[in-house]
Amino acid sequence: MLACPLCGGTGRARHAHPLLGFACESCWGCGWQAAVWVRPVLARGETILVVDDSLAWLRFAREILTAGRYQVQTCEDPREALSLLEQNPDRIDLVITDLQMPGLDGIELAAELLQINPTLPVVLTSAAIFQMCSKKLRSLGIRDFLAKPWDRGQLFSIIRQALASKRSKETQ
C-alpha cells in the first residue's frame, strides 16, 4: 500500500485509480474527492504564491500544488503577500488569490502586485458566483478565473498556460 501524498504520508492510500492517482481514507473522507487525485505534472519547480483568508484552503492548495511539483508560498493576509513580493519581486512566478478577503480583495491585490511586478501572472479564485468576462479580467491584469473547489486538470492547465506566457514575454 502506498503512503498518501496529501497528508504527508501519515495515511495509507486506499482509494486508487491507475491514471489519476490515490488518496487515503482520511483525505478522501474530507470531501476532497474531486480535487485530490495526484499525478505528477511536468512542473519546473516554479514558485506559486496562494493568498486566501482560509487556513484550510491554504493547506489544501499547498498539498495539491506541491504534489504537482511546484514550490508553494501561502499568505493568509493580502498585505503579507504584498510585503513578500516587495522584498523580492522575482521570487514568485505566479499568484493565485481569493476574490473575497478582508482588507483587500483579490482584484485590488492583483492591481498592487502588478505595480510591483508587471509580468507576474495572477489567477483569481473564489467559491462565490463570479461573473466577469475574461476580456475584462485581462484588462485588469488577471490571467484567469478558477472556481472553487478546483478542478485539478483545469488548475494545472491554467498554471501551465500562464507560466508559458510569462516565459515567452520575458524572452522577447
C-alpha positions in Angstrom: 0.0 0.0 0.0 1.3 3.5 -0.9 1.6 6.5 1.5 -0.9 9.2 0.9 0.8 12.3 -0.5 -1.9 14.7 0.8 -1.4 14.2 4.5 2.3 13.8 4.4 2.2 10.1 4.2 0.5 9.6 7.6 -2.4 7.8 6.0 -2.3 4.8 3.7 -3.8 5.2 0.2 -7.0 3.2 -0.1 -8.7 5.0 -3.0 -6.7 4.4 -6.1 -7.2 4.9 -9.8 -4.4 3.7 -12.3 -4.4 7.0 -14.2 -5.5 9.6 -11.6 -3.5 8.8 -8.5 -4.5 8.0 -4.9 -5.7 9.3 -1.6 -6.0 7.9 1.9 -9.3 7.2 3.7 -8.9 10.3 5.9 -8.2 12.7 3.0 -10.9 11.1 0.8 -13.4 11.4 3.7 -12.7 15.2 4.0 -14.7 15.7 0.8 -11.7 16.4 -1.4 -12.5 13.5 -3.8 -12.9 15.7 -6.9 -9.7 17.6 -6.4 -7.1 15.5 -4.6 -6.2 13.0 -7.3 -2.4 13.3 -7.5 -0.4 12.6 -10.6 2.9 14.1 -11.4 2.7 17.3 -13.5 5.7 18.4 -15.6 6.4 21.5 -13.4 9.8 23.1 -13.4 9.8 23.9 -9.7 8.3 27.3 -10.2 7.1 29.2 -7.0 3.4 29.8 -6.7 2.0 32.2 -4.1 -1.5 31.4 -2.8 -3.4 34.1 -1.0 -6.6 33.2 0.9 -8.1 34.1 4.2 -9.0 30.5 4.9 -6.2 28.4 6.5 -7.9 25.2 5.5 -7.9 26.3 1.8 -4.3 27.3 2.1 -3.4 23.8 3.4 -5.3 22.2 0.6 -3.7 24.5 -2.0 -0.2 23.7 -0.7 -0.9 20.0 -0.8 -2.2 19.9 -4.4 0.3 22.3 -5.8 3.3 20.6 -4.0 2.0 17.3 -5.4 2.2 18.9 -8.8 5.9 19.6 -8.1 5.6 23.4 -7.6 7.2 25.3 -4.8 4.4 26.9 -2.7 4.2 30.0 -0.6 1.0 30.9 1.2 -0.3 34.0 2.8 -3.5 34.4 4.8 -3.3 38.2 4.7 -3.1 40.1 1.3 -0.8 42.7 2.9 1.6 40.0 3.8 1.6 38.9 0.1 2.4 42.4 -1.0 5.3 42.6 1.5 6.7 39.3 0.3 6.6 40.4 -3.3 8.1 43.8 -2.5 11.1 42.1 -0.8 11.9 40.1 -3.8 9.8 40.8 -6.9 11.3 37.9 -9.0 10.9 35.2 -6.3 7.3 34.5 -7.1 6.4 33.1 -10.6 2.6 33.1 -10.3 -0.1 34.2 -7.8 -3.4 32.5 -7.1 -5.6 34.8 -5.0 -9.0 34.5 -3.5 -11.6 37.1 -4.7 -13.2 37.9 -1.3 -10.8 38.7 1.6 -11.0 41.2 4.4 -9.0 44.4 3.9 -8.0 43.9 0.3 -10.0 41.9 -2.2 -8.4 39.8 -4.9 -8.8 42.3 -7.7 -7.3 45.1 -5.6 -4.5 42.8 -4.6 -3.8 41.9 -8.2 -3.5 45.6 -9.1 -1.0 46.2 -6.4 1.0 43.1 -7.2 1.2 44.1 -10.8 2.6 47.5 -9.9 5.5 45.7 -8.2 6.0 43.1 -11.0 4.1 43.8 -14.2 4.9 40.4 -15.7 3.5 38.4 -12.8 0.7 36.1 -13.8 -2.3 36.5 -11.4 -5.1 34.0 -11.2 -8.3 34.8 -9.3 -10.2 32.1 -7.5 -13.5 32.0 -5.5 -16.2 29.8 -4.2 -18.7 32.7 -4.8 -20.5 33.0 -8.0 -18.4 35.4 -10.1 -19.2 36.8 -13.5 -16.8 38.9 -15.3 -15.8 38.3 -18.9 -12.2 37.1 -19.5 -11.5 40.2 -21.6 -12.3 42.5 -18.6 -10.2 40.3 -16.3 -7.3 40.5 -18.7 -7.7 44.3 -18.8 -7.1 44.3 -15.1 -4.0 42.1 -15.5 -5.7 38.9 -14.2 -4.8 35.9 -16.4 -7.8 33.7 -15.5 -10.5 32.8 -13.0 -10.7 29.4 -11.3 -13.9 28.4 -9.4 -13.6 26.6 -6.0 -13.4 23.8 -5.5 -10.6 23.5 -8.0 -10.8 21.0 -10.9 -7.3 19.6 -10.8 -6.9 19.4 -14.6 -8.2 22.9 -15.1 -5.9 24.2 -12.3 -2.7 22.8 -13.8 -3.8 23.8 -17.3 -4.3 27.4 -16.3 -0.9 27.4 -14.4 1.0 25.9 -17.3 -0.5 28.4 -19.8 0.1 31.4 -17.5 3.7 30.4 -16.9 4.4 29.6 -20.5 3.0 33.1 -21.5 5.2 34.7 -18.9 8.3 32.9 -20.1 7.6 33.9 -23.7 7.2 37.6 -22.7 10.4 37.5 -20.7 12.4 36.2 -23.7 11.1 38.8 -26.1 
